[in-house]
Amino acid sequence: MEMNLGTPKRRGLLALLLVHAGHPVAVQDIVDVLWGQDPPDRAVNVVQRHIGVLRRLLEPGLQVGSNSRWLVRGSGGYRLEVETDALDLLRFRALRRRAGAVAENGDAGQATKLMIEAMALWRGPAALGITSETRSHPVFTAVDQEHLAAVKEAAEYAQGAGADLGARVLAPLRQAAAQYPLDEALHAWLIELLAATGRQAEALDVHRTVRTRLADDLGVDPGPQLTDAQQSVLRRSANRRDTSSSGHGGSAVPDEGKEADQPEGTIPRTPIAVRPAQLPAELSVFTGRDAELDRFQRLLPAAGDCPSTLVISVIGGMAGVGKTTLAIHWAHQVADRFPDGQLFVNLRGFHPADSAMHPSEAARSLLEGLGVLARDIPADIEAASSLYRSLLAGRRVLIVLDNARDAEQIRPLLPGAPGSLVIVTSRNQLYGLVASEGAHAVMLDLLSHEEALRFLSRRLGADRVMGAARAATEITTLCGRLPLALAIVSARAILNPAHSLESIAAALREAHGGLDGFAVEPPLADARSAFSWSYHALTPSAARMFRLVSPHAGSECPIEAVASLVGEEVHQVRAPLAELVRAHLLTETVPGQFGCHELLRAYGTELGRGDGEEAAAARHRMLDHYLHSAYAADSALAPSRERIDLRAPSPGVTVMRFADQSAAADWLDANRTVLLSLIDQDARNGTGGHAWQMAVTLELYLDRSGCRSDQLAAQTAAVSAAQRLRDTLGLAHAHRTLGFVHGRLEHWDEAGSHLTRALELFAGLGDQAGEGRVRRYQAFLANRRGRNQEALEHYAVADALYRSAGHRNGEASISNEVGWTYILMGRYDEALDECGWALAVHRKTGDHNGQAAAWDSLGYAYHQLREYECALICYERALELYRAMRDRYLEADTLRHMGDTHQVVGRPAGAAHFWRQALRILAGMGHPEAAIVRGKLEKLVPADGMLLGV
């Protein structure tokens, strides 16, 4: 039940009665808590009036002069009758008592579970909604101390409860550490529990942070509890190193300021987040290329020697000649000489749709392989490349960059320090890398006649090949001695052991294929016979799948997209997929993801040109798959968000379903490149309907990711597509989303123009919710430009529109945004009321985005009211939610606010810590506000930049 309690004193009175629920509170004690040393003359009468109002609020039908069931007079004071299950504080105390009793009996696991349940009831400091003077009274600070003691008890119990339960205690423990930044015992428990749950590096980082804070704020060194906790972590790390095999099993954590012992002359090693092992499986029947392998081996220093250079090897050659196979084979041979791991990325340099991987996307993949969280990866390629090189400095990593287009695609992905090996494959010769980076180039030719025969022998058996030597030689000739074609023919021969090599050679002579576009290279033209022979041996369902999937089988095509392309259930496509994989016409790159070589894709695409309407229907189903799956992911990320209505997907379309926000965000991250490419392709070459709907559906995800260039391109394509379709509703939404992006980028004129056009279109459609949303965006722009009164006018119109449309969440969002505007205008108490109401509504509806925004606004209001600890607690809540939702920009905005609060209270190290995090995000986004944060850091620290660290 929501109640408008009115004045701060009345809120304080109810809070006091709740703290003492079930026990009488003397009138004089009430006066003391509410007014301190300076009560008004008629304070007792004022208390009585407040009690009367509270009674009527608690029992709306209560007559004046009647006795209350809940708020009772007696023993010289007032008592609030509350059942234990009706008040979180009473439940918290009861659970804490039970946990203590269980712990005494030796059941740490059950005690921890009870404390986790108890702490889940805690939503912030006691009586957060009352004045700071009243909150400072010991009766309320004592309740906060109850919570602090409970968190420490939970951490103690969790030490013996196992890693899973221990991990669940970390969140409340971190929140308490943020609220009490100088409590050494609390931070010692946090360090101990982090280490106990396998987070040694984070534990040491907490120790460094609190040590710096103690020195800056109090001028003291850590006490024995913190020191003992740190030594415990280091002992754990040492034990892990002792029980791990050399060079494997994760990183060791050396003592602070001290390198672990290393052989003389080796490169100093620093901890790495994960040890990547991304090399694809080695081909067990690899054969040939002896001269090239011998040349590669001479490039590396002798085993045990310290490498003095970065080794770059470029393997060039025509499509299908075996560049990737050779690169992977050599990489496996030398992998043990690079103990910090192996990275692999397919750069898609010669994809027929001209969708070569951008260096920033490749850098993202490599950084994720090194253990960097997606939210911490800069979008800007220079920043991402700098982070990548920093992580590789002092390490020995083997990096395979497969299928590169040109040197410009490669350069940002090269390490900046010696010790690593980079293997590059490309159809081009990459003279630029040879000339400027000193790369060693090896151009692969076709297999020799002897190598081609050995190739067949390794796969089919020497006896079978030697017993039909003339036919085997003819097969190698008909395949142009091209490894890809030979592999496909070998696979077919293995699947049909009764077929003689003579009959296979005859079939190849008679086969006819496509690939006319490759006819300029005779070996590729010769490969058509091998492809055609394998294709014609397929079952009809597998052949149809190959034709429909080939145009879309880039580096990865998920099984759900394959099912949608062919219009069948996922379980129905597994058999034909397996048949295509066995025939080497498709490759399962990772479980559930399929692709094929560019030559095979070109061949399959040519075969499919005769399918006409069926091919068009397949593409429409594929677009439906990605559109409706993106819509489902958006719904999981923000269930209460306003979104467009979609038509039902076409029959035969598989739509992804997501269990939670994390699964939805992971799917969007994994398919981001495909989704953006489909928006662009459909806007330019398709019907356009999928383009604008997909772009508008991805509005929130792209905004949270912070990559404004992608956001701008997608929404610009949406406007173009909707205009071409003459779709008024689509055009209204597209102008709205594009106007908002321009507003984010501070392109005021463009933003205003698009939003004005969107408002006109929504008004013409009679779409009040759409009008309300545009008005909110216009208010957002007005606030960003300092026009607060104009913003309030927009919000008033938007609120009326939302009320008329019955849009409860929209009203709550406007209330929070009005509260923010009040803060900008210095009307802080009004802001607390507006934002508090918004938070309550968003909690009821489960709108996490709305909750995060309200917590951030409350934090900013409390900061302006100089209630800094309350501000930090609110910011922590907002930060947790924004990170869970992967909203990069608003995460940075909250971090910036937290730094501001730490600066005001005289904690420069804390301010620098949060501003640095904000700067990394904003700089990675290329956002103009990065300069503001950088300026804050430069003013905070001396010229040597000791604290800056950016």
SVG drawing of the C-alpha trace seen along z (x, -y; Angstrom):
<svg xmlns="http://www.w3.org/2000/svg" viewBox="-16 -28 86 81">
<polyline fill="none" stroke="black" stroke-width="0.4" points="0.0,0.0 1.3,-3.4 0.7,-6.4 1.4,-10.0 2.8,-10.8 3.1,-14.5 5.6,-16.4 9.2,-15.2 8.3,-15.3 5.4,-12.9 7.7,-10.6 10.2,-10.7 7.5,-9.9 6.4,-6.8 10.0,-5.7 10.6,-6.0 7.5,-3.9 8.5,-1.3 12.0,-0.9 10.4,-0.3 7.5,1.8 5.6,3.6 7.1,1.4 5.8,-2.0 7.8,-5.1 7.5,-7.9 6.2,-11.3 9.3,-13.0 11.5,-10.6 9.4,-11.4 10.0,-15.1 13.7,-14.5 14.1,-12.5 12.1,-14.9 13.4,-18.3 16.5,-17.6 17.6,-20.4 15.2,-23.0 11.6,-21.8 8.7,-24.2 6.6,-25.4 3.6,-23.1 5.7,-20.1 3.4,-17.6 0.3,-19.0 2.1,-18.7 3.0,-15.1 -0.7,-14.3 -1.8,-15.9 0.7,-13.8 -0.5,-10.6 -4.1,-11.4 -3.2,-11.7 -1.2,-8.5 -4.0,-6.6 -6.4,-7.7 -3.8,-6.8 -3.3,-3.3 -7.1,-2.8 -9.0,-4.9 -12.4,-4.2 -11.4,-5.1 -13.8,-7.7 -12.4,-10.7 -12.1,-9.7 -12.2,-6.0 -9.5,-3.6 -7.0,-2.4 -6.1,1.2 -2.6,0.4 -1.4,-2.8 -2.1,-2.5 -1.7,-5.0 -0.4,-3.7 2.5,-3.8 3.1,-7.5 3.6,-7.1 2.5,-5.4 3.0,-1.8 2.7,-0.6 1.4,3.0 3.0,4.8 3.2,8.6 6.7,9.9 6.0,10.9 4.5,7.5 7.7,5.5 11.0,6.1 13.0,4.9 11.3,7.4 11.8,10.3 15.5,9.2 16.0,9.4 14.2,12.8 16.3,14.3 19.5,13.0 18.7,14.6 17.9,18.0 21.1,17.8 23.1,17.3 21.5,20.3 22.1,22.5 25.7,21.4 26.3,22.3 25.2,25.9 27.9,26.0 25.7,25.6 27.5,22.7 25.6,23.4 22.1,23.0 23.3,20.0 24.5,18.3 21.3,19.0 19.3,17.4 21.6,14.3 21.3,14.0 17.5,14.0 17.8,11.4 20.1,9.1 17.8,9.3 15.2,7.4 17.6,4.5 17.1,1.7 19.3,-1.1 20.0,-3.1 17.4,-3.2 14.7,-5.9 16.2,-7.1 13.2,-9.3 13.5,-11.6 15.6,-14.7 19.3,-14.3 19.0,-15.8 16.5,-13.2 18.4,-10.3 21.5,-11.3 19.8,-10.4 21.3,-7.3 18.0,-5.5 18.4,-5.3 22.1,-5.0 21.8,-2.0 19.6,-0.3 22.3,-0.9 24.8,0.7 22.6,3.7 22.8,4.2 26.6,3.6 27.0,6.3 24.8,8.7 26.9,8.3 30.0,9.2 28.3,12.2 27.2,13.3 30.7,13.1 32.0,15.1 29.4,17.8 30.1,17.9 33.7,18.7 32.7,22.3 29.6,22.5 31.3,23.1 32.0,20.9 28.4,20.8 26.9,19.4 29.9,17.3 29.5,15.6 25.9,14.7 27.1,12.8 29.5,10.7 26.9,8.3 25.6,7.1 29.2,7.1 30.3,4.8 27.4,2.5 28.2,2.2 31.9,1.6 30.8,-1.3 28.7,-2.7 31.5,-2.4 34.6,-3.0 36.9,-3.3 35.7,-0.3 38.8,2.0 37.1,5.0 34.4,4.9 36.9,4.6 38.9,7.5 35.9,9.7 35.3,8.6 38.9,9.5 38.7,12.8 35.5,13.8 36.6,12.6 39.7,14.9 37.6,17.8 35.4,17.6 38.4,17.5 38.7,13.8 42.2,13.3 43.0,10.4 39.9,8.5 40.7,9.1 44.2,7.6 42.7,4.7 40.3,4.0 43.2,4.0 45.1,1.5 42.1,-0.7 41.3,-0.8 45.0,-1.2 45.2,-4.3 41.9,-5.6 43.2,-5.2 46.4,-7.0 44.6,-9.9 41.7,-10.4 43.2,-9.5 46.9,-9.4 47.3,-5.9 48.4,-2.5 46.1,0.6 45.6,2.3 46.2,5.9 42.9,7.2 43.5,5.8 47.1,6.9 46.1,10.4 43.5,10.6 46.0,9.6 48.5,12.2 45.8,14.8 45.1,14.0 48.8,14.2 49.1,17.6 46.1,18.8 47.7,17.7 51.0,19.3 49.2,22.6 47.4,22.4 50.7,21.8 52.3,24.8 49.5,27.1 49.2,25.9 51.2,27.3 53.9,25.0 52.5,22.5 48.9,23.6 45.8,23.4 45.3,19.6 47.3,16.8 49.3,16.5 49.0,13.4 52.5,12.1 53.0,10.1 52.3,6.4 55.2,4.4 57.3,7.6 57.7,9.8 57.4,13.6 60.8,15.4 61.6,15.9 64.6,17.3 67.1,14.6 66.6,12.9 62.9,13.7 60.2,11.2 58.5,10.1 55.0,11.7 51.9,10.0 48.6,11.7 46.2,12.4 42.5,12.6 42.2,15.9 44.5,18.1 42.9,18.3 43.0,21.5 41.1,20.6 42.9,22.6 40.5,24.7 41.1,28.5 44.1,29.7 43.4,31.8 44.6,35.3 45.3,36.2 47.4,33.1 50.0,33.8 52.6,32.0 53.9,28.4 57.2,29.7 59.3,26.9 57.0,24.2 56.9,25.7 60.7,25.8 60.8,22.2 58.4,21.2 60.4,23.0 63.5,21.0 61.6,17.8 61.4,18.5 64.2,18.3 65.6,21.5 63.5,23.0 64.3,21.3 65.7,18.2 64.2,14.8 62.4,13.5 63.7,10.0 61.2,9.2 57.6,9.6 57.3,12.4 54.7,11.9 54.2,14.6 51.9,14.0 50.6,17.1 49.2,16.1 47.7,18.0 44.5,18.5 41.2,19.6 41.0,23.2 44.8,23.8 45.0,24.6 46.2,21.4 44.1,21.8 44.8,25.5 48.5,24.9 48.3,22.0 46.4,24.1 48.8,27.0 51.9,24.9 50.2,23.1 49.5,26.4 53.1,27.4 54.5,24.4 51.7,23.6 53.6,24.8 56.2,22.1 53.6,19.4 52.4,20.2 50.1,17.2 47.7,18.8 46.4,18.7 43.9,16.4 42.1,17.0 39.8,14.7 38.3,15.1 38.5,11.6 36.1,12.6 38.3,10.6 36.7,12.0 33.1,12.5 30.9,12.3 28.6,9.8 31.6,7.5 31.2,7.8 34.8,8.0 35.2,7.7 36.1,4.2 39.3,3.9 37.2,2.7 35.1,5.8 38.2,8.0 39.8,6.1 36.6,6.7 36.8,10.4 40.5,10.6 40.0,8.6 37.1,10.8 39.4,13.8 41.8,12.2 39.1,12.0 38.0,8.4 34.3,7.9 32.3,6.6 31.3,3.5 34.9,2.6 36.0,2.7 36.2,-0.7 34.3,-1.1 37.0,-3.4 39.5,-1.3 42.5,-3.3 41.5,-2.9 40.7,0.8 44.0,1.4 45.8,-0.4 44.1,1.7 44.9,4.9 48.6,4.0 48.8,3.1 47.4,6.5 49.8,8.3 52.9,6.4 55.2,8.8 53.3,11.9 53.9,14.6 50.7,15.2 50.2,16.9 47.7,15.0 46.1,16.4 44.5,13.7 42.7,15.7 41.4,14.6 42.6,11.0 41.7,8.6 44.6,6.1 47.3,4.6 45.0,1.9 42.7,4.5 45.7,6.2 47.8,3.3 45.5,2.4 45.6,6.1 49.4,6.4 51.0,6.5 53.3,3.6 56.0,5.6 58.2,8.6 57.4,12.1 54.3,13.0 53.8,14.8 51.2,13.5 50.2,15.8 48.2,14.1 46.4,15.8 45.2,13.9 44.5,14.3 46.4,11.1 50.2,10.8 50.1,8.0 53.2,6.3 52.5,3.4 53.0,5.7 56.2,7.1 57.6,3.6 56.6,1.7 56.2,4.3 58.9,6.7 56.5,9.6 57.8,12.9 55.7,13.8 55.1,17.4 53.0,17.9 51.3,21.3 51.1,22.9 48.9,25.8 50.0,29.2 52.6,31.0 51.5,34.2 53.2,36.2 51.7,34.2 48.2,34.5 48.5,38.3 49.8,38.3 46.8,36.2 44.4,38.8 46.4,41.6 46.2,40.1 42.4,39.9 41.5,43.0 44.3,45.3 47.5,46.1 46.3,49.5 43.1,48.0 45.1,45.3 48.1,47.4 45.7,50.1 44.2,47.5 47.1,45.2 46.1,44.1 42.6,43.2 44.0,41.4 46.3,39.3 43.3,38.4 41.3,37.4 44.1,35.0 44.2,33.5 40.5,33.1 40.5,31.4 43.3,29.0 45.5,30.3 43.5,27.9 43.3,29.1 39.7,27.9 38.4,29.9 40.5,32.9 39.0,32.9 35.5,32.8 36.1,35.7 37.8,37.7 34.9,37.2 32.5,38.5 34.8,41.5 34.9,42.3 31.2,42.2 30.9,44.6 33.7,47.2 32.1,49.5 32.7,46.9 36.0,47.5 38.4,44.7 37.9,45.3 34.1,44.7 34.8,41.6 37.2,40.2 34.6,41.0 31.9,39.1 34.2,36.1 34.8,36.0 31.1,35.9 30.2,33.5 29.3,29.9 29.3,27.1 29.0,23.3 31.7,20.9 31.9,19.1 33.0,16.0 36.2,17.9 37.0,19.2 39.9,16.9 41.9,19.2 41.9,22.7 42.4,24.6 39.2,23.0 37.3,23.8 38.6,27.4 37.2,27.5 33.6,27.1 33.6,30.8 34.4,31.8 31.7,29.5 29.2,30.6 29.8,34.3 29.4,34.0 26.3,31.8 24.6,34.2 25.2,37.0 23.2,35.2 19.7,36.2 17.1,33.7 16.6,32.1 20.3,31.6 20.7,30.2 17.8,27.7 19.4,26.7 22.8,26.1 21.2,23.9 19.1,21.8 21.8,21.5 24.9,20.8 24.2,17.1 23.9,16.5 26.6,18.9 29.2,16.3 31.6,17.0 28.7,18.2 25.1,19.1 23.3,20.4 21.2,23.5 18.0,21.4 18.7,19.2 19.3,22.3 15.9,23.8 14.2,20.5 15.8,20.4 14.5,23.8 11.2,23.3 11.5,26.3 11.9,27.1 15.4,27.1 15.2,30.9 14.3,31.5 17.4,29.7 20.0,31.6 20.1,34.6 20.6,32.6 23.1,30.4 25.1,33.4 25.0,34.7 26.4,31.4 29.1,31.4 30.1,35.0 30.3,34.0 32.6,31.0 30.1,28.7 29.4,27.0 31.6,26.7 30.4,26.6 32.6,23.8 31.4,24.1 28.6,26.2 25.3,24.9 27.1,22.5 27.7,23.3 29.7,21.8 31.4,22.7 34.3,21.7 33.9,18.8 34.1,21.0 31.4,23.3 29.3,20.3 29.6,18.9 28.9,22.3 25.8,22.8 24.6,19.2 24.8,19.9 22.8,23.1 20.1,21.2 19.6,18.6 17.1,20.9 15.0,21.2 13.3,17.8 10.3,17.4 11.5,20.1 14.9,18.2 13.0,15.0 10.7,16.6 13.7,18.1 15.4,14.7 12.1,13.3 12.0,16.1 15.6,15.4 14.8,11.7 11.8,12.6 14.0,14.9 16.4,12.0 13.7,9.4 11.5,11.4 14.5,12.8 15.8,9.3 12.3,8.2 12.3,11.1 15.8,10.1 14.6,6.4 11.6,7.6 13.8,9.6 16.1,6.6 13.3,4.1 9.9,5.8 8.1,2.6 9.6,0.6 7.3,-0.9 7.8,1.0 6.3,1.3 3.8,4.1 5.1,6.7 3.2,9.0 3.4,12.6 6.5,14.3 6.1,16.3 5.3,20.0 8.5,22.0 10.4,19.2 12.3,20.2 12.3,17.4 14.8,17.3 13.6,17.3 15.6,15.9 15.6,17.0 16.9,13.7 18.5,10.4 22.0,11.8 21.1,14.4 19.3,11.8 22.2,9.4 24.7,12.2 22.6,13.1 22.5,9.4 26.2,9.1 26.9,12.2 24.6,11.2 25.2,7.5 27.2,7.4 24.7,9.6 21.7,7.4 23.4,4.2 24.3,5.7 20.7,6.9 19.3,3.4 21.6,1.9 21.0,4.5 17.2,4.5 17.1,0.7 19.2,0.6 18.1,3.7 15.1,5.2 11.5,4.2 12.6,2.0 10.0,3.2 12.4,5.4 15.0,2.6 13.0,-0.1 11.4,2.4 14.7,4.0 16.4,0.6 13.6,-0.7 13.6,2.6 17.4,2.3 17.1,-1.3 17.6,-0.6 20.3,2.0 22.3,-0.2 21.9,-3.2 23.2,-1.2 26.1,0.2 27.3,-3.4 28.5,-3.0 26.9,-6.1 28.2,-5.5 26.3,-2.2 23.3,-3.8 23.3,-6.7 23.8,-4.4 20.9,-2.0 18.4,-4.8 19.3,-6.7 18.7,-3.5 15.4,-3.2 14.2,-6.6 15.3,-5.8 13.5,-2.4 10.3,-3.8 10.3,-6.7 10.7,-4.3 7.8,-2.2 5.7,-5.3 5.0,-3.8 3.7,-6.6 4.0,-4.8 7.5,-3.4 8.6,-6.9 7.3,-8.4 9.3,-5.9 12.3,-6.2 12.4,-10.1 11.9,-9.7 14.8,-7.3 17.1,-9.3 16.3,-12.5 17.2,-11.0 20.6,-9.7 21.4,-13.2 20.4,-14.6 22.9,-12.1 25.5,-13.5 24.5,-17.1 23.5,-17.7 20.8,-20.1 19.4,-21.3 19.2,-17.8 17.7,-16.4 15.0,-19.1 14.1,-18.7 13.6,-14.9 11.6,-15.1 9.4,-17.8 8.6,-15.7 8.0,-12.6 5.5,-14.6 3.6,-15.7 3.4,-12.1 2.3,-10.6 -0.3,-13.4 -1.7,-12.7 -2.0,-9.0 -3.7,-9.8 -1.0,-7.9 -0.9,-9.6 1.8,-7.3 4.0,-8.1 3.4,-11.8 4.2,-11.5 7.5,-9.7 8.5,-12.4 7.7,-15.1 9.9,-13.3 12.7,-13.4 12.1,-17.1 12.3,-17.7 15.5,-15.7 17.0,-18.0 15.8,-21.1 17.4,-20.0 20.6,-19.2 20.7,-22.8 19.8,-24.4 16.2,-25.2 14.6,-23.7 11.3,-25.6 10.8,-24.5 11.5,-21.0 8.8,-21.1 6.3,-22.3 7.1,-19.4 6.9,-17.0 3.4,-18.4 2.1,-17.7 3.7,-14.2 2.2,-13.4 -1.3,-14.3 -0.8,-12.2 0.4,-9.2 -2.5,-9.5 -4.9,-9.6 -3.3,-6.5 -3.3,-4.7 0.5,-4.4 1.5,-3.9 5.2,-3.3 5.4,-6.3 3.9,-8.5 6.5,-7.1 9.3,-7.8 8.1,-11.4 7.9,-11.8 11.5,-10.9 12.5,-13.1 10.6,-16.0 12.4,-15.3 15.7,-15.5 14.6,-18.9 13.7,-20.1 17.3,-19.2 18.7,-21.3 16.5,-24.1 17.5,-23.7 14.1,-22.4 15.6,-19.4 12.7,-18.4 10.3,-18.4 12.8,-16.3 12.9,-13.6 9.1,-13.3 8.9,-12.9 11.8,-10.5 10.7,-8.5 7.2,-8.0 8.8,-7.0 11.0,-4.4 8.0,-2.9 6.0,-2.5 9.0,-1.0 9.6,1.5 6.0,2.6 6.1,3.0 9.6,4.6 11.0,1.9 14.8,2.1 15.7,-0.7 13.2,-3.0 14.5,-1.9 18.1,-2.6 17.2,-6.1 15.3,-6.9 18.1,-5.7 20.6,-7.9 18.3,-10.9 17.8,-10.3 21.6,-10.1 22.1,-13.4 19.4,-15.0 21.0,-13.8 24.3,-15.0 22.9,-18.5 21.4,-18.3 24.9,-17.4 23.7,-14.0 26.7,-12.4 26.6,-8.9 22.9,-8.5 23.9,-9.8 26.6,-7.1 24.3,-4.3 21.7,-5.4 24.4,-5.6 25.6,-2.1 22.1,-0.8 21.9,-2.6 25.3,-1.4 24.5,2.3 21.3,2.0 23.0,0.2 25.8,2.8 23.4,5.7 21.5,4.1 24.9,3.2 23.9,-0.4 27.3,-1.8 26.6,-5.6 24.4,-5.7 26.9,-3.5 29.6,-6.1 27.2,-8.9 26.6,-7.3 30.4,-6.7 31.0,-10.3 28.5,-11.3 30.1,-9.0 33.4,-10.6 31.9,-14.0 30.6,-12.9 33.9,-11.4 35.7,-14.6 33.3,-16.8 33.8,-14.8 37.6,-14.9 38.4,-11.5 40.5,-12.3 41.6,-8.6 37.9,-7.6 37.1,-10.4 39.9,-9.4 38.9,-5.7 35.4,-6.4 36.3,-9.1 38.9,-6.8 36.2,-4.1 33.8,-6.7 36.6,-8.1 37.4,-4.7 33.8,-4.1 33.2,-7.6 36.5,-7.7 35.7,-4.3 32.4,-5.6 34.0,-8.7 31.6,-10.8 32.3,-14.5 31.7,-14.2 35.0,-12.3 36.8,-15.7 34.8,-16.9 35.8,-13.9 39.4,-14.1 39.4,-17.7 38.2,-16.7 41.1,-14.2 43.7,-16.7 42.6,-19.2 42.6,-16.6 46.0,-15.1 49.5,-16.6 51.3,-16.9 53.0,-13.5 49.6,-11.8 50.2,-9.4 46.5,-9.1 45.2,-9.7 46.3,-6.3 44.6,-6.9"/>
</svg>
